[in-house]
Structures are given as C-alpha cells and as structure tokens.
Amino acid sequence: MMSQVGYPTYKTTKSPWLGSIPEHWEEKRLKDVATYNDESLDEKTDPDFEIEYVDISSVSLTHGIEKTELLAFEKAPSRARRKVRHGDVIISTVRTYLKAIAPIKSPPLNMVVSTGFAVIRPRSSLDARFAGYMLQSNGFVGDVVANSVGVSYPAINATDLARLPFAEPPLPEQGRISDFLDHKTAQIDALIAKKQSLLDKLAEQRSALISQAVTKGLDPTVPMKDSGVSWLGEVPEHWETWKVTHGFNRIGSGTTPKSDNPLFYDGNVPWVTTSELREDTIFDTSQKVTEEAIAQYSALKLYPKGSLAIAMYGATIGRLGIFGVDATVNQACCVYSQPTVFDTRFVYYWLRMRKPILISLSNGGGQPNLSQDDLKKLWIPIPDICEQRAIAQYLDKKLSQVEDRIEKVRLVIDKLNEFRSALITNAVTGKIDVRNHMASVNATHSEAIR
C-alpha cells in the first residue's frame, strides 16, 4: 500500500476547495489552461450526415459516456452541435447536479455532444489526462454545482465555468500524476468490476429462486403436467389455474386530486404513486391525502393493508409493492385486493418473476401502458392456500439472505468509489505526493520478472 505523504512545502490559494497547493504549482483559472466550445457543426451540414450523438442523460461521473445514439443530422435535436476530439473533457452546464462529466478518448470522427455540455480542450501546457482527472475531482465538481444558478434546473454558463480555479503543476509532473492515477484507478475499477459481477450473480440467484418456487413448488419430486400456457410450460400436477378476477374480490385503481387545492393534501392517508413501487412493502409515502379528498373523489378508494399494487405506465411499468398500511393510489397503479383463493405474497412473487409477460401485454410504443383490463385477464397457476403461504414464507426467508449479501456488496462498491474519488482529488490538488510512485512500481515489476 502506498504511503500517503505530502509535498515538502505548500502555499495557500484563494480557492476554498483547492486550499493549499504545493509551493511550485500555479493557481490559475480553467480558461488559462484550456479553451472551450471550439468547434460546432455547421447548420449547412448535409442533412443525411450521420452523427454519433451524446446527450446529458448518457453521461455519468463514474462511468463516463455510457451510450450514444446514431442519427441523421436532419433528425438530430437542435442541441446536437458540439464537436469533440480526443483529449477533450465534456462538462454538463445544465442540470449540473447530475455531474455529467467525462473525458473524451479516441472518439469516432462523427461524435457530437449536446450544447448542454461545455467542451473543454486543454492547451499545450496541460496534460489531457491530468485535465480529465482534475475536472472530475470532488472539489471541481462541487465548485461547478456551487456556482450554478437556478433551483429546479441549475445551470452555469461556459464563461463562468471557465473562470473556476485550477491547480497546474509543471507539465512533466502532470504526466507522472496521471500515470499514477491511471495505475491506481485501473486497480480499483478491476475490484469494482469483480464486485459488480458478484452482484449480477446474486441477482440471477434471486430470480432463479423465485422462478423455481412459484412455478415448480418446493417439492422437486411431485409429478408435473402441461399448464396449457405456451410460455409457462409445466406446473405441478395438483396445481390449478385461476383468473385473477376470480381470485381477488376487488381490483381497481385510483386518481390524483387537484394539486392546487390545499384541502386535499398534507393529510394522514398514504397516497401511493409508481415511484413508491420498488418490489418491497410500503409503510409510508412521500405524499398523503386528506379524508376530504377521499370524500370528494369517488375514484380515490382506500385499499387495505396487504393489497398488491402494480405500476401500469411508462418507465415504471410492472413495478410492484405490497401495502404495509391502508392506502390510496393514483391512476397509474392497479391494485389487487381482498384475495379469496390467492395468497397475495405468492401472487406478488409470481408477478415479479413474470414482469416480462406484464410488459408484453402493454401497448403504446415508446411509453408502454398497461390497463386494468390487461391485468384482469391474467391466469395464475397456484397450489392450495397453505402451500402458497409456505412458498411465500420460503421466498421471504431465502431472498432476505440474498438481499443482505447484495447490500453488503453494494456497500463495498460504494466505499471503493468513494476511495477512488478521494484519491483523484488528493492527487490532482497536491495533497499527496505521487511523483515517485510509478518509479517504485516499475522497479518492483522489473525485479519480479528477473
């Protein structure tokens, strides 16, 4: 492990986040070491010219550019204009809380980014890799957010961004710091990738547990029969198939009271929206309605504790939640309530396993929607109520163990990401001296291969 030693002498800067920097470094502004927004696509560009477009939603501080979209110029959004080159760094100047910042590495010649980004291009005195690390450091990112204007849509213009402070070591030293960070972040990223692979395996284990239990039961020796449903396959011979309308006495939805009427909100009655449906039990909601709202809106029904809600619209389609309290819902949720032959938790697990089937029932193209009628048409194979409960209890126990492991792995990933961010910030601001680190790494490597 590297000993984290500082430089021999420091000087104080005017920047709160830079604090003190090594005596021989220079305190500058970003515009002193880089240019910005140098190149844009001409409006006279051939309409058929194909661009590889990067939007703000496609970029994250941790993973950089996560996806691109191939578009003809004439069909691209008007904000698809900024051209980039290898060594540039893109920084989101709108919705800056998203921290959409990424270095550009070997881009295709037709890559274009949104005008919502400032494209920073290092001058000859600035190592492009060092620039990427500095502009992704905690301190600089915090400075961008702190200097943004606006509450719901915070933004910073490129001119103000260019005035932000920047610490510049001598060029050869920038290269050594970058070498160090390339080496260390690669090691950390490899560890994160291993942990992420473990998360993927645990997610697969969770899915397999649910699928096996709700389609085959807990006894692997029972005889099987054809379910009569092509996508379902075989089920235990003693199971029966029931339509949900025959297995729940009450299936319905809800509504949204007028938001401008204060008599309807800030009450004591939980009001579930699809944002609360996260494959868990719901004990509280971000908004609550009043008894007055329930009295005024006949569609705003109160469903009992233990009811099962399903998201019907858009990006949340198929999400599930079980009520831990009596609650109302908005119009985007369908609720199964008052079961007869069903155990609600068994149905919850069955629907969780069959989410792709729910999505396949939807319609609406880019924003798929389910209807209550769609969800009323479902047929679910079940054993008797006692066996359903036994299966649900088994899954509660087994999945709790898996979720505990998942949570522990996520905590490790979070700590590794925090360590990575802190290491970058400390290196690019001179809080640790890494100038000789790569020399010791190379010496160790040479010794190992002798």
N, C-alpha and C positions, 0 to 999 in steps of 0.2 A: 504494500500500500504506500502511496506517495506521501511523504511528509509535507504538510501544507505550511510552507514558510513564506514570509512576505519579503518584499524588497528592502534593501538597507535603509533607504530614506524616502520620505513622501512629502508631497505638498498639497495644500488644501485647495479645492476647486470652488467655483461659485455654484456648482450644481449639487443640490441635496442628495440626489441618488448616486452620483459619482463619488461624492465625499472626497477622500484623499486619493491621489493617484501617485505612482512612482515619480520621483523628482525629475527624471529625464523625459517623461511623457509630456505631450502637449494637450492642453484643454482647448478644444475647438468646437465649432458647430458643424452639424451634418453637412450643410452647404459648402463648408470649407474643404471637405474631403470627398464629396460626391456631387454629381448632378442629378436632376430628377426630371422625369417625363420628357425624355429627349426625342422619342420617336412615336409617331402615331400613324395609323392607316389613313391614307388619303380618302376623302369622300368620293373621289372618282375611281376608286378601286373597282376592278372588274366584278360585276355582280355575282359571277359564278366562281370567283376565287374562294377556295376553301380555307377556312381558318380553324385552328385548334384553340378553342376559347376557354378561358379560365375565369370563373365567377367567384365572388367573395365566399359564397357558401361552399365552394370546393376546396378551400384552403384552411388549414389549421396550424397553430403554432407548433404542435407536437409532431404532426405528420407531413407538413408542407402541402404541396399540391396533391390532393387525393384523387381528383378526376378531372378530365377535360371533356369538352363537347365539340364534335366536328360539325361545322356549319358553313353553308354558303354565305358569302358576305351580305348578299341582299336579304337573307333570312335571319341574320345575326341581330341581336339587340343593338340599339344605337350606342350603348355604353361599351361595346366590344371594339375598342380602338387602340389601346396602348400596346406598342410592340416591345418585346423584351429580347435580351441577349444573355448568353452565358455570363455569369458573374453578377448579374443584377439581383436586387432584392426587392420584392413587392411587399408593400405595407398598405393594409386597408386604411383608408382615410374616412370611411363611413362605418357606422356601427362598430366603432373601434373596440368595444367591449368583447367582440368576437375574437380579437387578437389574431386576425388572419394575416400572418407574416410568413414569407417563405423565400429562401434563396433560389435563384434560377440556375439549374445545372443542365447543360447540354440540351437546350430546348429545340424542338423542331423549328425550321425557318418560318413556319406559318403560325407560331404561337402568338396569341393576342390575349391580353388581360383586360378586365373591366376598368373603366375610368374611375371606378371606386377605389382603385389602387393608386398609390404613388409608386412609380418605378425608379428605384434608387440605383444609380450607376457609379461605382467607385472611380475616383480619379487615379492617376498613376501612382500617387503616394499611398494608396490604400489597397491592401491585400483583399481580394474579393471574398475569400473565405473568412477573414477576420471581420469584414463588414457584415457578413451573414450572421456570425455569432454575436456580434455587438448589437445588431438590430433586433435579434431575438432574445436578448438578455432581459431578465426580470425588470431591471431598472429602466431600460429604454422603453420597453413595452408599457410599464407603469407611467412613464412620462408622457407617452402618446395618449393614453387614456385620460390622464390628469389634465392635459391641455385640450381635450376635446370639448366641444360646445353642444349643448342640447341634452335633454333628459331621455326622451323615448328613442331618439335617433342621433346619438352623439357622433360628432364628426370633427375632423381637423383638416384645414386646408393645407395643400402641399407647401405653401410658403411658410406657414407656421411650423410645419413638420421639419422643414429644412433648417429652422433656427434652433432646434433642440440640441443640447450639448452632446459632445462626442469626445472620447479619450483616444488619442492617437499615439501609439508607441512608434519607435523607428521601424521602417518597413521590414528589415530582416527579423526583428523581434516579433512583428505581427505574424510572420510566417512560422516562427517557432511556436507561438501560442496556438496558431491554427493547427499545426501538426499535432500538438499535444491534445487539443480538443477533438480533432479527427480520431485520434487513437482512443481516447477515453470514452467519447460518446459512442463509438463503434462497439466497445466492450459493453457499455450499459445497454445499448439498443439490442445487442445479442441476448442479454439476460432478459430484457423485456419481451423479446420475441419468444423465448422459451416459456415464459410465464403466460403469454398470450396463447401459445399453443396448448398449454395445460388448461386454460380457460375454455378453449374450443372443445377439448376432450371432455371436460366436465359438463359442458352444455349438451354434448352428444349423449353422455351417460344419462343426464336428466331426461332428455327426450326419449331415450330407449326405455327407461324405467316406466315412464308414463304410458308409452305406446304398448308395451308388453302387458301392463296391468289392466288397462281399460279395454283391450281387445282380446286378450287371452285368459285373463284372470290370474289368480295366484297359484293355481294347481296345474303344473305342466302335464299332468297325466290324464286330464279329462278328455273325453272324445270331442272332436270338432265337427262342425257342419258348415256348409256354404251359407253365408249370410244372405245371399240373394242380391247383394250390392257389389258391383264390379270392383269399385275402388276399396271396399272394406275387406274382401276376402273371407276367410273362415273365422268363425267365432265358436266358443264352447257350445256344445250340443244343447245344453239345458237353458241357454240364454234366450230371451225373447226380444223382439224389436218393437219399440214403441215410438209413436209420433209425439213430438214434444207437446202438441196441443192436447194430447190425451194424458200426458204425464204431469202437466202443470195446470192448476186451476186458473192461474192468472198470468197473462203475458201482455205487456204493454210498454209504453214509453213515457215521455214527459214533455215539458216545454220550458221556455225561457220567459219569465216575467219581464215586463218593460223595465229596462235598466235605468230609466230616468225617474222612476218612481221610488223614492226612499222608503215608502211603506212596505215594499216587497223584499227588501234585502237587509242584511245585518241582523237577521233573526236567529232562532235557535234550531232550525230544521236543516240538517245537512242536505246539500244540493249537489248531486254527483254529475260531473261532466266527464268527457272522454279522457281528459288529462289525468283524472284520478284512477283510471282503469290501467293497472300495471301488474296484472297477474298476482294479486295479493288481496288481503282482507282490508276493507275500507272502514276506518273508525272515525275519520274526520274529513272535512272537505275545505277547500280554500274559500268557498263562498257558502253562505247559509241564507235560506229564505225564511219569511215570516209565516205565521198562521194566516195572516191576512192574504198573502199571495196564494196560499192553498185554497182559501175560501173564494177568491176572485177567479182563479183559473181551474176549470174542471179537469183540464189535461194534466195538471200538476198533482199527480197522485202520490200518496205516501206508501212506500213499499216496506215490508217488514224486514227486520234483521234476518240474515241468511239468504236473502234474494241474490240472484246472479245477474249481473249486468254485462252486456256485450256492446262494444262500440260498432256503430253502423256506417260511419262516414270517413272518407279521406284517408289520411296517413295513419290514423289510429285504428282503422278497421280490423275487427277481430280481437281487439284487446278485451281482457276480462277482469272482473272484480266481484268479490263477494261482500255483501254488506255486513259489517260488524255492528251496525246500528240501524234503526229505522231511518229511511232516507227517501228523498225525491230525486228525480233525474231530469236532465234536459232532453231535447228531442233527438239528440244524436245517440242516445242509449236505448237499447231494448232490454227489458227486464223479464227474466223467468222467475216466477214467484209461486208460493203455495203448492209445493210438489205433492203428488199423490203416490205414484209408483216409483218416482225418481228420488235418489239421494242427490241433493244439489251439488255437493262437492264431487261426487262421481261424474256428474254432467260437466262440471267445471273442468275437470281433468280431461274428459273426453273431448270437449271443445278446444281445450288448449292444445291437445295432440293433433286435432283436425283443423287448425287455423287455415292451412292452405285450401281446404274444402270451403270454408266460410268465404275466403277471398274469391274463390272461383265462382261462387254464387252471385257475386256483386256485378254491377254494371255501371257504366259512366266513364270509361276510358281512363284519362289521367287522374281523375278524382273518383275512384270507385266507391259506390254506395251499396249497402245492404238495406233491405226493407224489413219491416216486421213480418210481412208475408213470407219473405225468404226464410226467415228464422223460425217461422211456424211450420214450415214444410219439412223440417229435419226429422229423420228417423234415427233413433239411437238404440243399439243392441245393449241389453242390460241383463244381469242376473237378478235374483230377488233382492229385496231391500237390505237384508242383513249382509249379503255378500258385497253389495255396492258399498256399504259402510265400511266393511272390512278392507276393501280395496282402497277406499279413500284414506282410511287411517294409516294403512301401509305406506301409501304415497306421501302423506303428510310427514311421516317419520323419516322415510328414505330421502325425500327431497330436502328436508331440513338439514340433513347431514351434508348433502351435496352443496346446498346454498352456503353453509358455513365454510366449506372448503373454497367455494368461489369467492366469498367475501374476503377470506384471508389472502388469496392470490391477488385480488384487486388491490388490497392494501399494500402488498409488496410492490405491485406495479406503480401505484401512486407514489410510494416512497422513492422508487428508482427514478421516476420522472422528476420529483422534487430535487433529488440529488443531482440529476443531470442539469436542471435549470440553475441550481445554485453554483455548480462547478463552472458552467459557462460564464455566469455573471462575475464570479470571483476572478476568473482568468482574464476576461477582457477589460476588467476595471483595475487590474494590478493588485488585487487583494492577496493573491498568491503568486509566487514567482515560479514559473514553469519553464524558464529558458533552458535549463539543463536537463529537463526530464527526458526528452526524446533521445538525448545523447546516452543517458543511462539505460534506456530501453534498448537502443541499438547495440550497446556494449553487451548487455545481457543476452540479447539474441545471438550475437556473434559468438559469445562464449558457449552458448547452448549447442551450436551447430559445428563446433570444432571437433 
